[in-house]
Amino acid sequence: MSDSRFRLLADLQPSLLVIISRLLTVLAIIVLIGLLPWLSDSDPALSLLRARSSEQEATAEALDAIRQHLGLAQGPWVLLKHWLTGLLHGDAGLSWVSGKPVLPGMLDAAGVSLTLMLAALAVAFLLALLLSGSTLQRGLLGNNRRSNGALATTFTAMPEFLLASFLLIVGAVWLKLLPPYGWQSWQHLILPALALGIPAGGLLGKLFSDALTTTFSEPWLLTWHMAGFSRRDCLLGVVRRALPSVLPQVSLVLVGLTGGAVAVEKVFAIPGLGRATLGAAAAQDLPALQCGVLILLVIAVITGMGSTLLRRCLLGHALENGSLSTPASVINVTRRHYRLPLFMALLLAAIVLTGLPRDPFGSDFARLQPPGWSLPFGADATGRDMLARVAHGALSTLLTALAVTLCCLLLGLFLGLFPRLFCGPAEVANAMPPVIVGMVVAALYGPSISGAALAVALVAWAPLATHTASLVTEITAQPYIRITPLLGLSRFRSLMRYVIPALIGPVTRHAMLRLPGIALSLASLGFLGLGEQPPTPEWGRVLAEGMPYVERAVWTVLPPVAALILLSILAVSLSQGSRR
């Protein structure tokens, strides 16, 4: 009886640790959001005064009046309790800028953002079906082979803020087919929905095609054919079997839409939740920022839980009984898969090496001077060399990305050794777009490249930690590791001598494959004004500076767009090579 109790406790202990980790993480996030006004370097009363009026003198009397009016003198913990109590009663506080309740306006903005996200999701699903249609047709005809996915890679390559800028230039400025800004009619929805939906659809289409190819190779399908099942039944069975492996990625795509909507709403001047939260961060309106971040997190958590529940429903009893079918084939990586990323890397290197000797700060040319032999990429609005700014911006962006990648590698290696203890933070980090963290960091400490790097690092460690945890599980299951206690080796010595050396190589390669993606995240924060500040060149910052002049001087936007497209294709092709 006692042995069974001990076994029950041993089975419950890991699950209990996971539950505690998740609960503590959620509690920490709620407390963090509630204490935002006190986490800043400045006095909350001073921040409120500056948010309302930058010209009013910050006298002791004015600051004391603000503290008394809002109860700031009671301290952070009392106000945290009042804030949580207010949330339960539908009161998220008053805006520091307008003095009005923040919740009604944020809920209206959330409705706009959800409409945009649903339209983008419809675009993504339609595109995913079109991209995977040929795979379905080949599989049903018995010609099952994996496609190269070149079209899907092209759609996936550009991040949302970059594609939004491109569609604005082509669809609204050059072709004049659709309105460029605003939210007045259904026509204003098309370009933003395409900007959000095309990258998501390309990713889902590629993943679903790969899942279909794997499913068509499973032995149960041959049994169904021999049993006389119709082609329609086989099609439904294949789709149902392939969907669960894609659903976790659907959750990540929805989280990506939450973060990508912030940039898209800024580009197209849409009055959505992302733009409102970004404006609150820029104005240091911390109550509005609290409410916006909380709503964004709730959207991310609900979508993640929904996709997990749907996955369990589709798999049914097979997931509980361990009776899932095993795929029959494994696809190996060849040198041919690395030709495209190598070509993209060489083009980027050529741009950087050509532009590095040039001056990125001097206004030596005419304002908005068009490209010529002496000025290959033209000049910006202050007469600075665009080639020099793009090249030096590449150096700034990529070196910062390398530093962030190394930090994430160290964090991932360490935290991945304790998967149950840190599963809560890892799940939250996976569900948190860098844009949300960047807005919080910028609101607390001001926009800077170090703040952008911190924001990206706080979420980018999670995939590496998850990879480390899975490798540790595989390595410790090997016979030569399991026998080490019998040979007198302690768990610590076994970890240091055998486990860590075996996992450093794969996790380091994984981290380096994420370097271009981290650089794109830094560029997106720079584009939103949350990263590097003028006049220092940085790709996202250079693109943002050129957007006001896109209608009359498109060369102020095309060079950073081209560089970011090269980096995007490099990131996507490397990640697909690693999955093979």
C-alpha positions, 0 to 999 in steps of 0.5 A: 500500500505504501509503495503504491502511494509513493508511486502515485506521489512520484507520478503527481510531483512532475505534473504538480510542478508544471501546474505551479510553474504556470500559476506563478507565471500568470500571477507574475504577469498580472502583478507586472502589468499592475505595477507598470507605473512604479517599474519606470525609472521616473516618478509616476506622478511626473510621468503623468504630468509629462503625459498630460502636458510637456510644457507644465512645470513639474513643481512639488505642489503640482506633483503632490496634487497628482499623487493625492488625486490618484492615490499614488501616495498609498503605494504600489501594492495598495493601488495594485489591489485597487486595480485588480478590484477595478478590473473585476468590476469592468474598470481599468482606470483613467487615461493619464493623457485624456483623463477618460476611462481606458477600457471602453476605448480599448474594447472598441479598438480591440473590435477593429483589430479582431475584425482585421485578424479574422479577415487576415485569417480567412486570407491565410486559410484560403492561401494555405488551401491553394498551396496544399491543393496540388499535394492533396491531388498527388497523394490521392492519385498515388504520386506522393512526393514532397514539393520544394515549397518555393511559392510558399517560401516566397509568401512566407518570406516577408514579415507583416510590417515589410509586406504592409509597406510593399502593398501600400507602395504598389496597391495604393501609390503606384496602381491607385487601386485601393485607399492607403489609409483609414478604416471607413469601408470594406475597401480599407480592409483589403490591403491590411488583411493581405499584409497580415494573411499572406505570410501566415498563409504561406507558412500554414500552406507549407506546413500543411503540405508537409503534413499531408505528404507525411500522412499519405505515407502512413500504412493505415491509408493503404489498409483503407484503400484495400478495404474499399473506402471511397476517395472522399472518405480517404480525403477526409481521413487524411485531412483529419490526421494531418491537421493536429500537427499543424494546429500548434502552428496555427496558434503561433500564427494567431499570436503572430497576427496579434503582434503583426497587427500592431505594425500593420495598423500603424502603416495603414493608420487603422484605429485598432488595439495595436495602434492604440497600445503603441500610442499609449507606450509612446505617450507613456500613458501607462493605464492605457498601456496596461489595458492594451497589453492585458487584452492582447495577452488574453487574445493570445492565451485564448487562441492558444488554448483553443488550438490545443483543445481542437487538436485533442478533439481531432486526435481523440482516443489515439492520443491517450492510448498512444496508438498514433500511426508512424510515418514511413519516410524521412527526408534528408537534407542535401547541399542543394537546400542551402543554395538559396540561403547562400545566394541571399547571404552573398547579396547581403554581403555585397550591399554591406561591403559596398556601402560601409566605406560611405558616410551614413550621417553626412547630408552631402546630397540634395534632399530626396535626390534620385539614384544615379551612378554616384548615388546608387540608392538615392538620398533620403529626406535630409540628403544622406546616402541611402546605400551607406545607411542601409549598409551601416544599418545592416551592421548595427542590426546584425551585430545586435541580433548576434548578441541577442542570439548568444544571450538566448542560447545561454538562457535556452541551454540553462533553462532547458535543463529544468523543463518542468520548473520553467514550462510556465515562462516558456509557454508565456514567452512563446505566446508573447509577440516581441512587439508587446514586450517592446512596447512595455520596455519602451514605456518604462525606460524609453525607446532604444536599441538595448531596450529592443534587444532586451524585448526580443531576448525575453521571448526568443529564448523559449524555442531554444529551451524547448529544444534543449529539454527535448534533447535532454529527454532523448539523451538521458534515455540512452543506455550509456547514460542510464548505466552511469549511476551504477558506475558511481557517477553522480547526476551532476557529473553525468550531466556535465560530462555526457549530456551537455556536450551532446546537446551543445552542438544541435542547440547552437546550430538551432540558435544560429538558424534563428539569427536572421529571424531575430534581426527581423524582430529588431527591425520591426521594433525599429520600424515602430519607433521602439528601437534605435533612435535617429540619426543612427541607421538601423533597417527598421528605422531607415524604412520608417523614416522613408515612409512619409515620402513614399509617394514622391521618392520611392527610393527612400523605402525600396533599399531597406525593403530589398535588404529586409526581403533578402534577410527574410528569404534567408531566414525562411529558407534556413529554417525549412532546411533545418526542419528537413 
